[in-house]
Amino acid sequence: MMEIISDDARKPLWIAGRVAAPTEERAKAYSTFMAYAGRYTFTCDKVVTHVEIALLQNWVNTEQTRFATLQGDRMFVTYYFGAEHKKFAASSVLPVPLYLATCG
C-alpha cells in the first residue's frame, strides 16, 4: 500500500530544481507533504501500514495506523495529522481485494 498526503494549499517552488530552490521554500514543501509505502494489514475499523519506505526516514520499520471503513469493494481511509496545532483530515478510497471485503 502506498500513501501520498499533500496539503491542498501547497505552492510550487520558485525554481523547478528541488536542490536549487531557496532553503525556506524547500522546508515548506517538505513540511506540507508526506509519502510512505509498505505491506498492510486490515481489521474491520483500521488499516496498519508496515512502513518499508517513507519520505520521513524515521517512519521506516514502524507501523502507521489509520481509521478505515469498507463500503462494497472500497476501503475508505481517514488520516488525521497536525501542523502548528491545527488538525487536518483527509480520506482516500482504495480498491479492496475480495477476501478483505467480508468484515462484519
N, C-alpha and C positions, 0 to 999 in steps of 0.2 A: 504494500500500500504506500502511496506517495501523497504527501500533503504539501500544498503550497499556500501560504497565508500571506495576504498583502493588504496593507492599509489602502482603502479606496481613494485616499487623498494624496497618494504618492506623486511626487513631481519628478520629471526627468532630470538627469544631471545636466549641468551647464555644458559639459563637453561629453561626447559619447564614450570616451575611454574611462573605464572604471578606476584605473590606476592614476590617470592624469587629472581626474576631477578633483576639485578642492576637498580637503580633509573633512570640512564641516558637511559638505553635501554627501560625501561617502558615508559618513556617520549617520546622517538622517536616512539615507537609503537603506543602510544595514538595520537600523532600528525599526523600520516600517515593513520588514519582510522576513518571512521565516519559511524554511523548507526542510522536510525530513522524509525519510523513507525506511521501510523495513517490513518484516513479516508482521502479521497482526493476528490477534485472537478476538473473537466476538462473543459477548454474552448478551442476553436479551435487552440490556439497557446501556451497554457501553462497548467501546472498541478500544483495545490496547495495542498500540503500535510498539513493537520491539525494535527500537531505532538502530539502524545499521549505518546510515549516513545522514548528515544534517549540516545545515549552514552553520549552526552553533555547535562546534565540536564537543562541547560539554554534554550534549544530548546523546551522543553516540554511546551505545551499550546501556541505555536507560529505557524505561517504558513511559510512554505518553498515553494517558487515559483520557478519553473524550466520551461525552454522552452520545448515545446513538439510539435510533428507533428504526424499526422495519415497517415499511409500507409497501406491500406487494413484493416486488423483486428489487426494491431500492432501500438502501441504508442511508438515513439522514444523520449526519454527524454534526454536532454543535460544538463550537470552540468558544471558550471564554479566556481572554488574555487581557492584560492590563499594561498601560503605559501612562506614566505621570498620574497615577491614581484614578485613571479612567478605565471603565470596563467596556470591552468590545465583545460582540458576539457575531459569529459567522457560521454559516451552515454550508455543507457540501452534500451532494447527492451521489452515491456510488452504486453501481450495479452490484448485486449480491449473488454469489453462487447459490444455486438452488438448495444445496444442503444446509446453507446458513439461514435460509428464508423460513424455517419452521421453528419459530420461537413462540412459546406460549405457555 
